Amino acid sequence: MTVPVLVFAIGNESRGDDALAPLLVRGLEGWAEAAGLGERVELVEDYQLQVEHVTDLLDRSAVLFVDADVSCAEPFHFSEIAAEKDSSYTSHVMTPFALLHTYRQVYGTDAPPAFLLRIRGYDFELGNPLSGKAAANLEVAAKLVRELCAEADLHRWREGQPDR
């Protein structure tokens, strides 16, 4: 049995714009319940990906990783991703690519379809609040994620532009 779409937020709220992903997921909590999607969408957040998160990917119809990024275009970059062994492949911190690779190593099969939403951030200094520019990017990204979760149509996800 395939269980809900997983939206996995990665970020540290005490580092300025690194709070983008956790804030996005928290904003989706009430929306998902009100939209009747509580059974179809699961929201998870953590400071960083760890090897133990491989179990969160089991039996998903799709996984959306969300993270702040200082190098992507505004307001965000959305793409499908694949397993890749990379230099983050340690027991303390991993990229989404490495986590998908670990899934393949552990379970002997490919992980469910996975996507990465990188929201443009600007200021990641410890103790700083979310910047105004990042907050504006968050609003646009949250709209996209609501549309993706409401449709849960992988064809639309792969297009990256659900019906508006």
Secondary structure as the mmCIF struct_conf table of DSSP 4:
data_model
#
loop_
_struct_conf.conf_type_id
_struct_conf.id
_struct_conf.beg_label_comp_id
_struct_conf.beg_label_asym_id
_struct_conf.beg_label_seq_id
_struct_conf.end_label_comp_id
_struct_conf.end_label_asym_id
_struct_conf.end_label_seq_id
STRN STRN1 VAL A 3 VAL A 3
STRN STRN2 VAL A 5 ILE A 10
TURN_TY1_P TURN_TY1_P1 GLU A 13 SER A 14
BEND BEND1 ARG A 15 ARG A 15
HELX_RH_3T_P HELX_RH_3T_P1 GLY A 16 ALA A 19
HELX_RH_AL_P HELX_RH_AL_P1 LEU A 20 ALA A 34
TURN_TY1_P TURN_TY1_P2 ALA A 35 GLY A 36
TURN_TY1_P TURN_TY1_P3 GLY A 38 ARG A 40
STRN STRN3 VAL A 41 ASP A 46
BEND BEND2 TYR A 47 GLN A 48
STRN STRN4 LEU A 49 LEU A 49
HELX_RH_3T_P HELX_RH_3T_P2 VAL A 51 LEU A 57
TURN_TY1_P TURN_TY1_P4 LEU A 58 ASP A 59
STRN STRN5 ARG A 60 ARG A 60
BEND BEND3 SER A 61 SER A 61
STRN STRN6 VAL A 63 ASP A 69
BEND BEND4 VAL A 70 CYS A 72
HELX_LH_PP_P HELX_LH_PP_P1 ALA A 73 ALA A 73
BEND BEND5 GLU A 74 PRO A 75
STRN STRN7 PHE A 76 ILE A 81
TURN_TY1_P TURN_TY1_P5 SER A 87 SER A 88
BEND BEND6 THR A 90 HIS A 92
STRN STRN8 MET A 94 MET A 94
HELX_RH_AL_P HELX_RH_AL_P2 PRO A 96 TYR A 107
BEND BEND7 GLY A 108 THR A 109
HELX_LH_PP_P HELX_LH_PP_P2 ASP A 110 ALA A 111
BEND BEND8 PRO A 112 PRO A 112
HELX_LH_PP_P HELX_LH_PP_P3 PRO A 113 PRO A 113
STRN STRN9 ALA A 114 ARG A 120
TURN_TY1_P TURN_TY1_P6 LEU A 126 GLY A 127
HELX_LH_PP_P HELX_LH_PP_P4 ASN A 128 SER A 131
HELX_RH_AL_P HELX_RH_AL_P3 GLY A 132 GLU A 151
HELX_RH_AL_P HELX_RH_AL_P4 LEU A 154 GLU A 159
TURN_TY1_P TURN_TY1_P7 GLY A 160 GLY A 160
#
